Amino acid sequence: MSKQFQFKLVLLGESAVGKSSLVLRFVKDQFDDYRESTIGAAFLTQTVTLDDGTSVKFEIWDTAGQERYKAPMYYRNANCAVVVYDITQTASLEKAKSWIRELQRQADPSIVIALCGNKADLAARRQVTQEEAQKYAEEEGLMWGETSAKTGEGVADIFTAIAKKLPLTAPPSARAGGARAGPAKTGVDLNKQANTQGGQNEPCNC
């Protein structure tokens, strides 16, 4: 019988970096050019099936980027977090760094954090280089990858990589928060990892 796990995942990042679009692409494989800003937080679920048949269900909290909605209640007891920035906006990476600092201070120390550079389809307008983001991720022991919610490139990779990193040897949990992951010791470049893992995942959009 295949193993089944459930984990709480929170998305953080400045408003308009594409958090909701990223989740919509991951959960429903859809993209909407005219999505309204999230108010408070939206809740969705999606299941990832790994190569060995293990099933990982994510309970996803998509938070609003506006400061007034910033509240620990959304990332408290989260097993993993995807902190999103817009590769065409340098300021959004600085904001992502502040979210990461807050997670490191306030969230469970075992939380798995992935730094995600979204809007890779707009590479011609890039302000944040891959080298800069990757260097920061390595320094902080984060997973890192670039995605395009619009084209779908890299989206499945980042969530699948998180699912693989979570403690799948732990007893199945009846609810999110019942399993804990060990803290990352080094950064993980998902753009490179996607090319070596094989399977049905497409490489991250570089």
C-alpha positions as CSV (number, residue, x, y, z in Angstrom):
1,M,0.0,0.0,0.0
2,S,1.4,3.4,-1.0
3,K,2.2,5.9,1.7
4,Q,0.1,9.0,2.1
5,F,1.2,12.3,3.8
6,Q,-0.4,15.7,4.3
7,F,1.5,18.9,4.8
8,K,0.6,22.6,5.3
9,L,2.2,24.8,2.7
10,V,2.1,28.6,2.8
11,L,2.8,31.0,-0.1
12,L,4.4,34.4,0.8
13,G,5.6,37.3,-1.1
14,E,4.8,40.8,-2.2
15,S,1.5,41.6,-3.8
16,A,1.4,41.0,-7.6
17,V,4.4,38.7,-7.8
18,G,2.0,35.9,-9.0
19,K,1.4,33.8,-5.9
20,S,-2.3,33.1,-6.7
21,S,-1.4,32.5,-10.4
22,L,1.3,30.0,-9.3
23,V,-1.2,28.1,-7.2
24,L,-3.9,28.2,-9.8
25,R,-1.4,26.7,-12.3
26,F,-0.3,24.0,-9.9
27,V,-3.8,23.0,-8.7
28,K,-5.9,23.5,-11.8
29,D,-3.3,23.9,-14.6
30,Q,-5.0,27.2,-15.5
31,F,-3.8,30.8,-15.9
32,D,-5.9,34.0,-15.7
33,D,-4.4,37.3,-16.9
34,Y,-6.9,39.3,-14.8
35,R,-6.8,37.7,-11.3
36,E,-7.8,40.1,-8.5
37,S,-5.5,40.5,-5.5
38,T,-6.1,38.0,-2.8
39,I,-7.7,39.4,0.3
40,G,-6.6,37.7,3.5
41,A,-5.8,34.2,2.3
42,A,-7.2,31.6,0.0
43,F,-7.1,27.9,0.7
44,L,-6.5,25.1,-1.9
45,T,-5.3,21.5,-1.9
46,Q,-3.3,19.5,-4.4
47,T,-1.7,16.1,-4.3
48,V,1.7,15.2,-5.7
49,T,2.5,11.5,-6.4
50,L,6.2,10.7,-6.3
51,D,8.0,8.1,-8.4
52,D,7.8,5.5,-5.6
53,G,4.0,5.9,-5.4
54,T,4.1,8.0,-2.2
55,S,1.3,10.5,-2.2
56,V,1.9,14.0,-0.7
57,K,-1.2,16.2,-0.2
58,F,-0.5,19.9,0.2
59,E,-2.9,22.1,2.1
60,I,-2.0,25.4,0.5
61,W,-2.5,28.8,2.1
62,D,-2.2,31.6,-0.5
63,T,-1.7,34.8,1.5
64,A,-2.2,38.4,0.5
65,G,1.0,40.3,-0.1
66,Q,-0.3,43.6,1.5
67,E,1.4,44.4,4.8
68,R,-1.8,44.8,6.7
69,Y,-2.7,41.1,6.1
70,K,0.7,39.9,7.3
71,A,0.0,37.6,10.2
72,P,1.8,34.6,11.7
73,M,-1.5,32.6,11.8
74,Y,-1.0,31.6,8.1
75,Y,2.5,30.2,8.5
76,R,2.2,28.9,12.1
77,N,2.6,25.1,12.0
78,A,3.4,25.2,8.3
79,N,5.6,22.4,7.2
80,C,6.8,24.2,4.1
81,A,6.7,27.7,2.5
82,V,7.2,29.0,-1.0
83,V,8.4,32.6,-0.9
84,V,7.7,34.2,-4.3
85,Y,9.4,37.1,-6.0
86,D,9.0,38.6,-9.5
87,I,12.2,38.4,-11.6
88,T,11.3,41.7,-13.2
89,Q,11.2,43.6,-9.9
90,T,14.3,43.9,-7.7
91,A,12.2,45.2,-4.9
92,S,10.1,42.0,-4.8
93,L,13.3,40.0,-4.0
94,E,14.1,42.3,-1.1
95,K,10.5,41.8,0.2
96,A,10.9,38.0,-0.2
97,K,14.1,38.2,1.9
98,S,12.1,40.0,4.6
99,W,9.5,37.2,4.6
100,I,12.3,34.6,4.8
101,R,13.8,36.4,7.8
102,E,10.4,36.4,9.4
103,L,9.9,32.7,8.8
104,Q,13.4,32.0,10.2
105,R,12.4,33.9,13.4
106,Q,8.8,33.0,13.8
107,A,8.0,29.7,12.0
108,D,8.9,26.2,13.1
109,P,12.7,25.8,12.7
110,S,12.2,22.6,10.7
111,I,10.2,24.4,8.0
112,V,11.3,23.7,4.4
113,I,11.6,27.0,2.5
114,A,11.7,27.4,-1.3
115,L,12.6,30.7,-2.9
116,C,10.7,31.0,-6.2
117,G,11.4,33.5,-8.9
118,N,8.2,33.8,-10.9
119,K,7.4,35.4,-14.3
120,A,10.3,33.7,-16.0
121,D,8.4,34.1,-19.3
122,L,9.3,37.8,-19.0
123,A,13.1,37.2,-19.0
124,A,13.6,40.1,-21.4
125,R,12.6,42.4,-18.6
126,R,14.6,40.6,-15.9
127,Q,16.0,42.7,-13.1
128,V,16.9,39.8,-10.7
129,T,19.7,37.6,-12.1
130,Q,19.6,33.9,-11.4
131,E,23.1,34.2,-9.9
132,E,22.0,36.7,-7.3
133,A,19.0,34.7,-6.2
134,Q,20.8,31.4,-6.2
135,K,23.7,32.9,-4.2
136,Y,21.2,34.2,-1.6
137,A,19.4,30.8,-1.5
138,E,22.6,29.0,-0.9
139,E,23.7,31.3,1.9
140,E,20.4,30.8,3.6
141,G,20.0,27.1,3.0
142,L,16.9,27.5,0.8
143,M,15.6,25.6,-2.2
144,W,15.5,27.8,-5.2
145,G,14.0,27.7,-8.7
146,E,12.3,29.9,-11.3
147,T,8.8,29.4,-12.6
148,S,6.3,30.9,-15.1
149,A,2.7,30.6,-13.8
150,K,1.7,31.8,-17.3
151,T,3.4,29.0,-19.3
152,G,3.5,26.5,-16.5
153,E,7.2,25.9,-16.8
154,G,8.9,25.0,-13.6
155,V,5.7,25.1,-11.5
156,A,5.4,21.3,-10.9
157,D,9.1,21.0,-10.3
158,I,9.2,23.3,-7.3
159,F,6.3,21.6,-5.6
160,T,7.5,18.2,-6.4
161,A,11.0,19.0,-5.1
162,I,9.4,20.2,-1.8
163,A,7.4,17.0,-1.6
164,K,10.6,15.0,-2.0
165,K,12.4,17.0,0.7
166,L,9.7,16.6,3.3
167,P,10.1,13.8,5.9
168,L,8.4,11.0,4.0
169,T,9.8,8.4,6.4
170,A,7.7,9.8,9.2
171,P,4.4,8.1,10.1
172,P,1.4,9.2,8.0
173,S,-0.3,12.2,9.6
174,A,-4.0,12.6,9.9
175,R,-3.6,16.3,9.5
176,A,-1.1,18.9,8.4
177,G,1.5,19.7,11.1
178,G,1.9,16.1,12.2
179,A,5.2,15.6,10.4
180,R,8.3,17.7,10.6
181,A,11.2,18.2,8.3
182,G,14.8,18.6,9.3
183,P,16.2,22.1,8.5
184,A,18.1,22.4,5.2
185,K,21.8,22.6,5.5
186,T,22.6,23.7,2.0
187,G,20.8,25.4,-0.8
188,V,19.1,23.4,-3.5
189,D,19.2,24.7,-7.1
190,L,15.9,23.3,-8.6
191,N,16.8,24.6,-12.0
192,K,19.8,22.2,-12.1
193,Q,18.0,19.5,-10.1
194,A,15.1,19.3,-12.5
195,N,17.5,18.3,-15.3
196,T,19.0,15.4,-13.4
197,Q,16.0,13.9,-11.7
198,G,14.4,12.6,-14.8
199,G,10.8,11.4,-14.6
200,Q,7.9,13.4,-15.9
201,N,8.9,16.8,-14.5
202,E,9.9,19.4,-17.0
203,P,13.1,21.4,-16.4
204,C,12.6,24.8,-14.7
205,N,12.3,27.7,-17.1
206,C,15.8,29.3,-17.2
